[in-house]
Amino acid sequence: MTFRFTLSGTDGAARTGAIDTPRGSIRTPAFMPVGTAATVKGMFPESVAETGADILLGNTYHLMLRPGAERIAHLGGLHEFMNWQKPILTDSGGFQVMSLSGLRKLTEEGVTFKSHIDGSKHFLSPERSMEIQQLLGSDIVMAFDECPALPADRDRIAESMRLSMRWAQRSREAFGDRLGHALFGIQQGGLERDFREESANALREIGFEGYAVGGLAVGEGQEAMFGCLDFATDMLPQDKPRYLMGVGKPDDIVGAVKRGIDMMDCVLPSRSGRTGQGWTRRGMVNVKNARHADDPRPLDEACTCPCCRSYSRAYLHHVQRSHEMISGMLLTWHNLHYYQELMQAMREAIAAGAFAAFEADFHAQRAEGDIEPL
Protein backbone atom coordinates (compact mmCIF):
# COMPACT_ATOMS: atom_id res chain seq x y z
CA MET A 1 0.00 0.00 0.00
CA THR A 2 1.25 3.46 -0.85
CA PHE A 3 1.09 6.72 1.06
CA ARG A 4 -2.03 8.68 0.11
CA PHE A 5 -3.72 11.91 1.28
CA THR A 6 -7.43 12.46 0.67
CA LEU A 7 -9.48 15.54 1.49
CA SER A 8 -13.09 14.78 2.44
CA GLY A 9 -14.27 18.25 3.39
CA THR A 10 -13.35 21.91 3.64
CA ASP A 11 -14.83 24.91 5.45
CA GLY A 12 -13.09 28.12 4.49
CA ALA A 13 -9.40 27.30 4.65
CA ALA A 14 -9.96 24.52 7.24
CA ARG A 15 -9.69 20.98 5.86
CA THR A 16 -10.54 17.47 6.98
CA GLY A 17 -9.49 14.19 5.43
CA ALA A 18 -7.14 11.26 5.95
CA ILE A 19 -3.56 10.21 5.35
CA ASP A 20 -3.46 6.51 4.49
CA THR A 21 -0.30 4.55 5.23
CA PRO A 22 0.50 0.83 5.33
CA ARG A 23 0.35 1.06 9.16
CA GLY A 24 -3.05 2.70 9.29
CA SER A 25 -5.02 5.82 8.54
CA ILE A 26 -4.36 9.23 10.12
CA ARG A 27 -7.49 11.37 10.45
CA THR A 28 -6.84 15.03 9.73
CA PRO A 29 -6.55 17.54 11.19
CA ALA A 30 -4.33 15.41 13.42
CA PHE A 31 -2.44 16.06 16.63
CA MET A 32 0.68 13.92 17.11
CA PRO A 33 1.76 13.22 20.70
CA VAL A 34 5.53 13.48 21.06
CA GLY A 35 7.44 10.33 21.97
CA THR A 36 10.87 11.96 22.05
CA ALA A 37 12.93 9.00 23.24
CA ALA A 38 10.60 6.21 22.04
CA THR A 39 8.07 6.92 24.76
CA VAL A 40 5.32 9.41 25.45
CA LYS A 41 6.36 10.26 28.99
CA GLY A 42 4.05 8.84 31.64
CA MET A 43 1.96 6.79 29.19
CA PHE A 44 1.72 3.22 27.95
CA PRO A 45 1.48 3.07 24.14
CA GLU A 46 -1.91 1.37 24.47
CA SER A 47 -3.11 4.28 26.61
CA VAL A 48 -1.94 6.81 24.02
CA ALA A 49 -3.92 4.91 21.37
CA GLU A 50 -7.00 4.93 23.63
CA THR A 51 -6.94 8.74 23.68
CA GLY A 52 -7.57 8.66 19.92
CA ALA A 53 -4.05 9.29 18.62
CA ASP A 54 -3.46 7.88 15.13
CA ILE A 55 0.27 8.74 14.92
CA LEU A 56 3.22 9.53 17.18
CA LEU A 57 6.33 11.66 16.68
CA GLY A 58 9.82 10.32 17.42
CA ASN A 59 13.00 12.35 17.66
CA THR A 60 15.97 11.56 15.43
CA TYR A 61 18.48 13.53 17.51
CA HIS A 62 17.65 11.85 20.82
CA LEU A 63 17.29 8.35 19.37
CA MET A 64 20.56 8.53 17.41
CA LEU A 65 22.38 9.37 20.63
CA ARG A 66 20.58 6.88 22.84
CA PRO A 67 20.08 3.98 22.27
CA GLY A 68 21.33 4.49 18.67
CA ALA A 69 19.56 4.05 15.34
CA GLU A 70 21.55 0.96 14.40
CA ARG A 71 20.60 -0.71 17.68
CA ILE A 72 16.91 0.08 17.16
CA ALA A 73 17.09 -1.31 13.61
CA HIS A 74 18.73 -4.50 14.95
CA LEU A 75 15.86 -4.83 17.44
CA GLY A 76 13.21 -4.62 14.72
CA GLY A 77 12.74 -0.89 14.17
CA LEU A 78 11.11 1.84 16.21
CA HIS A 79 7.56 0.48 15.97
CA GLU A 80 8.59 -2.89 17.41
CA PHE A 81 11.03 -1.33 19.88
CA MET A 82 8.44 0.94 21.52
CA ASN A 83 5.37 -1.29 20.95
CA TRP A 84 3.51 1.17 18.72
CA GLN A 85 2.18 -0.36 15.52
CA LYS A 86 0.43 2.73 14.17
CA PRO A 87 2.24 5.33 12.02
CA ILE A 88 5.28 7.22 13.34
CA LEU A 89 6.70 10.51 12.06
CA THR A 90 10.31 11.28 12.87
CA ASP A 91 11.75 14.77 12.80
CA SER A 92 15.12 15.22 11.13
CA GLY A 93 17.15 16.21 14.19
CA GLY A 94 17.83 19.64 12.72
CA PHE A 95 15.91 21.66 15.30
CA GLN A 96 17.59 19.99 18.28
CA VAL A 97 21.04 20.28 16.74
CA MET A 98 20.52 23.96 15.98
CA SER A 99 19.44 24.60 19.57
CA LEU A 100 22.78 23.33 20.87
CA SER A 101 24.32 26.72 20.08
CA GLY A 102 27.93 26.61 21.26
CA LEU A 103 28.10 22.81 20.97
CA ARG A 104 27.82 22.75 17.17
CA LYS A 105 29.60 23.79 13.98
CA LEU A 106 27.56 24.40 10.83
CA THR A 107 28.89 23.95 7.27
CA GLU A 108 27.38 23.35 3.85
CA GLU A 109 27.87 19.61 4.35
CA GLY A 110 26.04 19.40 7.66
CA VAL A 111 26.43 19.96 11.37
CA THR A 112 29.13 18.68 13.71
CA PHE A 113 27.98 18.73 17.31
CA LYS A 114 28.68 17.42 20.78
CA SER A 115 26.15 15.23 22.54
CA HIS A 116 24.37 16.94 25.44
CA ILE A 117 24.53 13.54 27.21
CA ASP A 118 28.24 12.73 27.29
CA GLY A 119 30.00 15.28 25.09
CA SER A 120 30.75 12.75 22.34
CA LYS A 121 31.20 14.17 18.83
CA HIS A 122 28.67 13.48 16.05
CA PHE A 123 27.96 14.62 12.50
CA LEU A 124 24.48 15.05 11.04
CA SER A 125 23.83 15.82 7.37
CA PRO A 126 20.86 15.37 5.06
CA GLU A 127 22.21 11.98 4.02
CA ARG A 128 22.87 10.81 7.57
CA SER A 129 19.48 12.05 8.76
CA MET A 130 17.77 10.05 5.99
CA GLU A 131 19.84 7.00 6.91
CA ILE A 132 18.94 7.27 10.60
CA GLN A 133 15.23 7.72 9.88
CA GLN A 134 15.30 4.71 7.54
CA LEU A 135 16.96 2.63 10.27
CA LEU A 136 14.24 3.73 12.67
CA GLY A 137 11.63 2.67 10.11
CA SER A 138 9.43 5.74 10.45
CA ASP A 139 6.47 6.11 8.13
CA ILE A 140 6.86 9.85 7.61
CA VAL A 141 10.40 11.22 7.34
CA MET A 142 11.30 14.90 7.62
CA ALA A 143 13.89 16.58 5.41
CA PHE A 144 16.99 17.87 7.20
CA ASP A 145 16.86 21.63 7.66
CA GLU A 146 18.18 24.55 9.66
CA CYS A 147 15.80 26.58 11.79
CA PRO A 148 17.08 29.95 13.02
CA ALA A 149 15.57 31.40 16.18
CA LEU A 150 13.38 34.47 15.76
CA PRO A 151 13.80 37.37 15.71
CA ALA A 152 16.61 37.36 13.15
CA ASP A 153 17.62 39.80 10.43
CA ARG A 154 16.60 39.22 6.81
CA ASP A 155 20.09 38.27 5.66
CA ARG A 156 20.33 35.55 8.30
CA ILE A 157 16.84 34.25 7.49
CA ALA A 158 17.56 34.19 3.74
CA GLU A 159 20.91 32.42 4.18
CA SER A 160 19.37 29.79 6.46
CA MET A 161 16.34 29.22 4.21
CA ARG A 162 18.45 28.73 1.08
CA LEU A 163 20.74 26.31 2.90
CA SER A 164 17.66 24.37 4.00
CA MET A 165 16.44 24.21 0.40
CA ARG A 166 19.78 22.80 -0.76
CA TRP A 167 19.57 20.29 2.07
CA ALA A 168 15.97 19.49 1.03
CA GLN A 169 17.22 18.48 -2.43
CA ARG A 170 19.92 16.29 -0.87
CA SER A 171 17.35 14.77 1.51
CA ARG A 172 15.10 13.90 -1.45
CA GLU A 173 17.98 12.24 -3.31
CA ALA A 174 19.14 10.31 -0.24
CA PHE A 175 15.60 9.19 0.67
CA GLY A 176 15.20 7.41 -2.65
CA ASP A 177 12.07 5.45 -3.54
CA ARG A 178 10.59 3.82 -0.44
CA LEU A 179 7.12 2.46 -1.16
CA GLY A 180 4.68 3.20 1.65
CA HIS A 181 6.98 5.76 3.28
CA ALA A 182 6.76 9.52 2.82
CA LEU A 183 9.26 12.36 2.85
CA PHE A 184 8.07 15.83 3.88
CA GLY A 185 9.84 19.02 2.87
CA ILE A 186 10.00 21.93 5.31
CA GLN A 187 9.18 25.49 4.29
CA GLN A 188 11.38 28.11 5.95
CA GLY A 189 11.73 31.88 5.66
CA GLY A 190 10.87 33.31 9.05
CA LEU A 191 7.99 35.79 8.93
CA GLU A 192 9.01 37.12 5.50
CA ARG A 193 6.43 36.57 2.75
CA ASP A 194 8.95 36.68 -0.12
CA PHE A 195 11.27 34.15 1.55
CA ARG A 196 8.36 31.84 2.36
CA GLU A 197 7.30 31.95 -1.28
CA GLU A 198 10.84 31.29 -2.51
CA SER A 199 11.08 28.34 -0.14
CA ALA A 200 7.69 26.91 -1.15
CA ASN A 201 8.58 27.17 -4.86
CA ALA A 202 11.87 25.36 -4.28
CA LEU A 203 10.15 22.56 -2.35
CA ARG A 204 7.41 22.13 -4.95
CA GLU A 205 10.03 21.85 -7.67
CA ILE A 206 11.82 19.10 -5.74
CA GLY A 207 8.54 17.31 -4.95
CA PHE A 208 7.51 15.80 -1.61
CA GLU A 209 4.70 13.65 -0.27
CA GLY A 210 3.85 16.34 2.29
CA TYR A 211 4.96 19.82 3.30
CA ALA A 212 5.71 21.30 6.72
CA VAL A 213 5.65 24.92 7.80
CA GLY A 214 8.84 25.19 9.82
CA GLY A 215 10.48 28.01 11.70
CA LEU A 216 7.39 29.08 13.65
CA ALA A 217 6.52 28.69 17.34
CA VAL A 218 10.13 29.69 18.07
CA GLY A 219 9.44 32.84 20.05
CA GLU A 220 7.60 35.07 17.57
CA GLY A 221 4.26 35.02 19.42
CA GLN A 222 0.82 33.84 18.36
CA GLU A 223 -0.21 36.96 16.45
CA ALA A 224 2.92 36.85 14.30
CA MET A 225 2.58 33.10 13.77
CA PHE A 226 -1.03 33.43 12.61
CA GLY A 227 -0.05 36.36 10.39
CA CYS A 228 2.56 34.18 8.71
CA LEU A 229 0.17 31.22 8.34
CA ASP A 230 -2.33 33.52 6.64
CA PHE A 231 -0.06 33.55 3.58
CA ALA A 232 2.46 30.72 4.05
CA THR A 233 -0.01 27.82 4.10
CA ASP A 234 -1.58 28.72 0.74
CA MET A 235 1.86 28.63 -0.89
CA LEU A 236 1.96 24.85 -0.33
CA PRO A 237 0.22 22.29 -2.56
CA GLN A 238 -3.52 21.86 -1.93
CA ASP A 239 -3.41 18.10 -2.53
CA LYS A 240 -0.70 17.29 0.02
CA PRO A 241 -0.81 17.28 3.83
CA ARG A 242 0.46 20.40 5.59
CA TYR A 243 2.23 20.05 8.91
CA LEU A 244 2.86 22.88 11.38
CA MET A 245 5.81 21.82 13.51
CA GLY A 246 5.91 22.23 17.29
CA VAL A 247 2.41 23.65 17.88
CA GLY A 248 0.99 24.05 20.42
CA LYS A 249 -1.54 25.36 22.92
CA PRO A 250 -5.20 24.55 22.18
CA ASP A 251 -5.92 28.04 20.82
CA ASP A 252 -2.80 27.81 18.63
CA ILE A 253 -4.11 24.55 17.20
CA VAL A 254 -7.59 25.89 16.46
CA GLY A 255 -6.09 28.95 14.77
CA ALA A 256 -3.73 26.80 12.71
CA VAL A 257 -6.51 24.48 11.52
CA LYS A 258 -8.57 27.55 10.61
CA ARG A 259 -5.67 28.55 8.33
CA GLY A 260 -5.41 25.22 6.51
CA ILE A 261 -3.02 23.14 8.63
CA ASP A 262 -3.58 19.35 8.69
CA MET A 263 -1.02 18.08 11.22
CA MET A 264 0.58 19.37 14.42
CA ASP A 265 2.74 18.10 17.26
CA CYS A 266 3.79 19.46 20.63
CA VAL A 267 5.26 18.25 23.94
CA LEU A 268 2.84 20.53 25.81
CA PRO A 269 0.18 17.97 26.84
CA SER A 270 2.72 15.66 28.48
CA ARG A 271 5.04 18.37 29.79
CA SER A 272 2.11 20.27 31.32
CA GLY A 273 0.82 17.07 32.86
CA ARG A 274 4.11 16.45 34.62
CA THR A 275 4.03 19.95 36.13
CA GLY A 276 0.49 19.81 37.48
CA GLN A 277 -1.35 21.51 34.62
CA GLY A 278 -4.52 20.17 33.04
CA TRP A 279 -5.96 21.56 29.79
CA THR A 280 -9.76 21.73 29.75
CA ARG A 281 -12.55 23.31 27.74
CA ARG A 282 -12.40 26.23 30.16
CA GLY A 283 -8.66 26.76 29.85
CA MET A 284 -5.68 25.54 31.87
CA VAL A 285 -6.13 24.33 35.47
CA ASN A 286 -3.16 24.24 37.87
CA VAL A 287 -3.94 21.45 40.35
CA LYS A 288 -1.15 22.63 42.66
CA ASN A 289 -3.28 25.59 43.72
CA ALA A 290 -4.70 25.36 47.25
CA ARG A 291 -8.28 25.94 46.04
CA HIS A 292 -8.36 22.30 44.83
CA ALA A 293 -7.31 20.67 48.12
CA ASP A 294 -10.87 19.87 49.26
CA ASP A 295 -12.61 19.75 45.86
CA PRO A 296 -14.29 16.37 45.17
CA ARG A 297 -15.18 17.32 41.59
CA PRO A 298 -13.26 16.03 38.54
CA LEU A 299 -10.90 18.21 36.57
CA ASP A 300 -13.48 18.50 33.80
CA GLU A 301 -17.02 17.21 34.42
CA ALA A 302 -17.65 16.80 30.68
CA CYS A 303 -14.51 14.70 30.12
CA THR A 304 -14.64 10.89 29.83
CA CYS A 305 -10.92 10.18 30.34
CA PRO A 306 -9.87 7.81 33.19
CA CYS A 307 -8.50 10.75 35.19
CA CYS A 308 -11.81 12.62 35.15
CA ARG A 309 -13.94 9.47 35.55
CA SER A 310 -12.22 8.23 38.67
CA TYR A 311 -10.18 10.94 40.43
CA SER A 312 -11.03 14.22 42.12
CA ARG A 313 -9.28 17.56 41.97
CA ALA A 314 -8.45 17.02 45.64
CA TYR A 315 -6.63 13.79 44.81
CA LEU A 316 -4.79 15.36 41.88
CA HIS A 317 -3.76 18.23 44.15
CA HIS A 318 -2.49 15.79 46.78
CA VAL A 319 -0.42 13.56 44.48
CA GLN A 320 1.04 16.56 42.65
CA ARG A 321 2.07 18.27 45.88
CA SER A 322 3.44 14.93 47.13
CA HIS A 323 5.48 14.45 43.92
CA GLU A 324 3.87 11.08 43.22
CA MET A 325 4.39 9.63 39.72
CA ILE A 326 0.68 9.02 39.27
CA SER A 327 0.10 12.77 39.16
CA GLY A 328 1.94 13.20 35.87
CA MET A 329 0.46 9.97 34.51
CA LEU A 330 -3.15 11.00 35.17
CA LEU A 331 -2.78 14.58 34.00
CA THR A 332 -0.90 13.54 30.85
CA TRP A 333 -3.65 11.03 30.03
CA HIS A 334 -6.26 13.73 30.53
CA ASN A 335 -4.38 16.30 28.44
CA LEU A 336 -3.82 13.92 25.54
CA HIS A 337 -7.48 12.87 25.70
CA TYR A 338 -8.57 16.51 25.63
CA TYR A 339 -6.31 17.30 22.66
CA GLN A 340 -7.67 14.36 20.69
CA GLU A 341 -11.27 15.30 21.54
CA LEU A 342 -10.47 18.80 20.27
CA MET A 343 -9.18 17.38 16.97
CA GLN A 344 -12.26 15.18 16.58
CA ALA A 345 -14.56 18.11 17.27
CA MET A 346 -12.79 20.15 14.58
CA ARG A 347 -12.99 17.31 12.07
CA GLU A 348 -16.73 17.04 12.68
CA ALA A 349 -17.24 20.81 12.49
CA ILE A 350 -15.36 21.09 9.20
CA ALA A 351 -17.31 18.18 7.71
CA ALA A 352 -20.56 19.85 8.75
CA GLY A 353 -19.53 23.27 7.44
CA ALA A 354 -19.78 24.63 10.98
CA PHE A 355 -16.19 25.54 11.83
CA ALA A 356 -16.97 29.21 12.54
CA ALA A 357 -19.61 28.20 15.11
CA PHE A 358 -17.21 25.68 16.66
CA GLU A 359 -14.48 28.31 16.92
CA ALA A 360 -16.81 30.85 18.54
CA ASP A 361 -17.97 28.27 21.10
CA PHE A 362 -14.37 27.19 21.78
CA HIS A 363 -13.29 30.72 22.63
CA ALA A 364 -16.49 31.45 24.60
CA GLN A 365 -15.95 28.45 26.88
CA ARG A 366 -12.33 29.38 27.51
CA ALA A 367 -13.34 32.96 28.30
CA GLU A 368 -15.53 31.70 31.16
CA GLY A 369 -12.46 30.49 33.03
CA ASP A 370 -12.31 27.60 35.48
CA ILE A 371 -15.37 26.56 37.51
CA GLU A 372 -15.96 28.51 40.72
CA PRO A 373 -14.24 27.18 43.86
CA LEU A 374 -16.42 25.39 46.39
C-alpha positions in Angstrom: 0.0 0.0 0.0 1.3 3.5 -0.9 1.1 6.7 1.1 -2.0 8.7 0.1 -3.7 11.9 1.3 -7.4 12.5 0.7 -9.5 15.5 1.5 -13.1 14.8 2.4 -14.3 18.3 3.4 -13.4 21.9 3.6 -14.8 24.9 5.4 -13.1 28.1 4.5 -9.4 27.3 4.7 -10.0 24.5 7.2 -9.7 21.0 5.9 -10.5 17.5 7.0 -9.5 14.2 5.4 -7.1 11.3 5.9 -3.6 10.2 5.3 -3.5 6.5 4.5 -0.3 4.6 5.2 0.5 0.8 5.3 0.4 1.1 9.2 -3.0 2.7 9.3 -5.0 5.8 8.5 -4.4 9.2 10.1 -7.5 11.4 10.4 -6.8 15.0 9.7 -6.6 17.5 11.2 -4.3 15.4 13.4 -2.4 16.1 16.6 0.7 13.9 17.1 1.8 13.2 20.7 5.5 13.5 21.1 7.4 10.3 22.0 10.9 12.0 22.0 12.9 9.0 23.2 10.6 6.2 22.0 8.1 6.9 24.8 5.3 9.4 25.4 6.4 10.3 29.0 4.1 8.8 31.6 2.0 6.8 29.2 1.7 3.2 28.0 1.5 3.1 24.1 -1.9 1.4 24.5 -3.1 4.3 26.6 -1.9 6.8 24.0 -3.9 4.9 21.4 -7.0 4.9 23.6 -6.9 8.7 23.7 -7.6 8.7 19.9 -4.0 9.3 18.6 -3.5 7.9 15.1 0.3 8.7 14.9 3.2 9.5 17.2 6.3 11.7 16.7 9.8 10.3 17.4 13.0 12.4 17.7 16.0 11.6 15.4 18.5 13.5 17.5 17.7 11.9 20.8 17.3 8.4 19.4 20.6 8.5 17.4 22.4 9.4 20.6 20.6 6.9 22.8 20.1 4.0 22.3 21.3 4.5 18.7 19.6 4.1 15.3 21.5 1.0 14.4 20.6 -0.7 17.7 16.9 0.1 17.2 17.1 -1.3 13.6 18.7 -4.5 15.0 15.9 -4.8 17.4 13.2 -4.6 14.7 12.7 -0.9 14.2 11.1 1.8 16.2 7.6 0.5 16.0 8.6 -2.9 17.4 11.0 -1.3 19.9 8.4 0.9 21.5 5.4 -1.3 21.0 3.5 1.2 18.7 2.2 -0.4 15.5 0.4 2.7 14.2 2.2 5.3 12.0 5.3 7.2 13.3 6.7 10.5 12.1 10.3 11.3 12.9 11.7 14.8 12.8 15.1 15.2 11.1 17.1 16.2 14.2 17.8 19.6 12.7 15.9 21.7 15.3 17.6 20.0 18.3 21.0 20.3 16.7 20.5 24.0 16.0 19.4 24.6 19.6 22.8 23.3 20.9 24.3 26.7 20.1 27.9 26.6 21.3 28.1 22.8 21.0 27.8 22.7 17.2 29.6 23.8 14.0 27.6 24.4 10.8 28.9 23.9 7.3 27.4 23.3 3.8 27.9 19.6 4.3 26.0 19.4 7.7 26.4 20.0 11.4 29.1 18.7 13.7 28.0 18.7 17.3 28.7 17.4 20.8 26.2 15.2 22.5 24.4 16.9 25.4 24.5 13.5 27.2 28.2 12.7 27.3 30.0 15.3 25.1 30.7 12.8 22.3 31.2 14.2 18.8 28.7 13.5 16.0 28.0 14.6 12.5 24.5 15.0 11.0 23.8 15.8 7.4 20.9 15.4 5.1 22.2 12.0 4.0 22.9 10.8 7.6 19.5 12.0 8.8 17.8 10.0 6.0 19.8 7.0 6.9 18.9 7.3 10.6 15.2 7.7 9.9 15.3 4.7 7.5 17.0 2.6 10.3 14.2 3.7 12.7 11.6 2.7 10.1 9.4 5.7 10.5 6.5 6.1 8.1 6.9 9.9 7.6 10.4 11.2 7.3 11.3 14.9 7.6 13.9 16.6 5.4 17.0 17.9 7.2 16.9 21.6 7.7 18.2 24.5 9.7 15.8 26.6 11.8 17.1 30.0 13.0 15.6 31.4 16.2 13.4 34.5 15.8 13.8 37.4 15.7 16.6 37.4 13.1 17.6 39.8 10.4 16.6 39.2 6.8 20.1 38.3 5.7 20.3 35.6 8.3 16.8 34.2 7.5 17.6 34.2 3.7 20.9 32.4 4.2 19.4 29.8 6.5 16.3 29.2 4.2 18.5 28.7 1.1 20.7 26.3 2.9 17.7 24.4 4.0 16.4 24.2 0.4 19.8 22.8 -0.8 19.6 20.3 2.1 16.0 19.5 1.0 17.2 18.5 -2.4 19.9 16.3 -0.9 17.3 14.8 1.5 15.1 13.9 -1.5 18.0 12.2 -3.3 19.1 10.3 -0.2 15.6 9.2 0.7 15.2 7.4 -2.6 12.1 5.4 -3.5 10.6 3.8 -0.4 7.1 2.5 -1.2 4.7 3.2 1.7 7.0 5.8 3.3 6.8 9.5 2.8 9.3 12.4 2.9 8.1 15.8 3.9 9.8 19.0 2.9 10.0 21.9 5.3 9.2 25.5 4.3 11.4 28.1 5.9 11.7 31.9 5.7 10.9 33.3 9.0 8.0 35.8 8.9 9.0 37.1 5.5 6.4 36.6 2.8 8.9 36.7 -0.1 11.3 34.2 1.5 8.4 31.8 2.4 7.3 31.9 -1.3 10.8 31.3 -2.5 11.1 28.3 -0.1 7.7 26.9 -1.1 8.6 27.2 -4.9 11.9 25.4 -4.3 10.1 22.6 -2.3 7.4 22.1 -5.0 10.0 21.9 -7.7 11.8 19.1 -5.7 8.5 17.3 -5.0 7.5 15.8 -1.6 4.7 13.7 -0.3 3.9 16.3 2.3 5.0 19.8 3.3 5.7 21.3 6.7 5.7 24.9 7.8 8.8 25.2 9.8 10.5 28.0 11.7 7.4 29.1 13.6 6.5 28.7 17.3 10.1 29.7 18.1 9.4 32.8 20.0 7.6 35.1 17.6 4.3 35.0 19.4 0.8 33.8 18.4 -0.2 37.0 16.4 2.9 36.9 14.3 2.6 33.1 13.8 -1.0 33.4 12.6 0.0 36.4 10.4 2.6 34.2 8.7 0.2 31.2 8.3 -2.3 33.5 6.6 -0.1 33.5 3.6 2.5 30.7 4.1 0.0 27.8 4.1 -1.6 28.7 0.7 1.9 28.6 -0.9 2.0 24.9 -0.3 0.2 22.3 -2.6 -3.5 21.9 -1.9 -3.4 18.1 -2.5 -0.7 17.3 0.0 -0.8 17.3 3.8 0.5 20.4 5.6 2.2 20.0 8.9 2.9 22.9 11.4 5.8 21.8 13.5 5.9 22.2 17.3 2.4 23.7 17.9 1.0 24.0 20.4 -1.5 25.4 22.9 -5.2 24.6 22.2 -5.9 28.0 20.8 -2.8 27.8 18.6 -4.1 24.6 17.2 -7.6 25.9 16.5 -6.1 29.0 14.8 -3.7 26.8 12.7 -6.5 24.5 11.5 -8.6 27.6 10.6 -5.7 28.6 8.3 -5.4 25.2 6.5 -3.0 23.1 8.6 -3.6 19.4 8.7 -1.0 18.1 11.2 0.6 19.4 14.4 2.7 18.1 17.3 3.8 19.5 20.6 5.3 18.3 23.9 2.8 20.5 25.8 0.2 18.0 26.8 2.7 15.7 28.5 5.0 18.4 29.8 2.1 20.3 31.3 0.8 17.1 32.9 4.1 16.5 34.6 4.0 19.9 36.1 0.5 19.8 37.5 -1.4 21.5 34.6 -4.5 20.2 33.0 -6.0 21.6 29.8 -9.8 21.7 29.7 -12.6 23.3 27.7 -12.4 26.2 30.2 -8.7 26.8 29.9 -5.7 25.5 31.9 -6.1 24.3 35.5 -3.2 24.2 37.9 -3.9 21.5 40.4 -1.1 22.6 42.7 -3.3 25.6 43.7 -4.7 25.4 47.3 -8.3 25.9 46.0 -8.4 22.3 44.8 -7.3 20.7 48.1 -10.9 19.9 49.3 -12.6 19.8 45.9 -14.3 16.4 45.2 -15.2 17.3 41.6 -13.3 16.0 38.5 -10.9 18.2 36.6 -13.5 18.5 33.8 -17.0 17.2 34.4 -17.6 16.8 30.7 -14.5 14.7 30.1 -14.6 10.9 29.8 -10.9 10.2 30.3 -9.9 7.8 33.2 -8.5 10.8 35.2 -11.8 12.6 35.2 -13.9 9.5 35.5 -12.2 8.2 38.7 -10.2 10.9 40.4 -11.0 14.2 42.1 -9.3 17.6 42.0 -8.5 17.0 45.6 -6.6 13.8 44.8 -4.8 15.4 41.9 -3.8 18.2 44.2 -2.5 15.8 46.8 -0.4 13.6 44.5 1.0 16.6 42.7 2.1 18.3 45.9 3.4 14.9 47.1 5.5 14.5 43.9 3.9 11.1 43.2 4.4 9.6 39.7 0.7 9.0 39.3 0.1 12.8 39.2 1.9 13.2 35.9 0.5 10.0 34.5 -3.2 11.0 35.2 -2.8 14.6 34.0 -0.9 13.5 30.9 -3.6 11.0 30.0 -6.3 13.7 30.5 -4.4 16.3 28.4 -3.8 13.9 25.5 -7.5 12.9 25.7 -8.6 16.5 25.6 -6.3 17.3 22.7 -7.7 14.4 20.7 -11.3 15.3 21.5 -10.5 18.8 20.3 -9.2 17.4 17.0 -12.3 15.2 16.6 -14.6 18.1 17.3 -12.8 20.2 14.6 -13.0 17.3 12.1 -16.7 17.0 12.7 -17.2 20.8 12.5 -15.4 21.1 9.2 -17.3 18.2 7.7 -20.6 19.8 8.8 -19.5 23.3 7.4 -19.8 24.6 11.0 -16.2 25.5 11.8 -17.0 29.2 12.5 -19.6 28.2 15.1 -17.2 25.7 16.7 -14.5 28.3 16.9 -16.8 30.9 18.5 -18.0 28.3 21.1 -14.4 27.2 21.8 -13.3 30.7 22.6 -16.5 31.5 24.6 -16.0 28.4 26.9 -12.3 29.4 27.5 -13.3 33.0 28.3 -15.5 31.7 31.2 -12.5 30.5 33.0 -12.3 27.6 35.5 -15.4 26.6 37.5 -16.0 28.5 40.7 -14.2 27.2 43.9 -16.4 25.4 46.4 
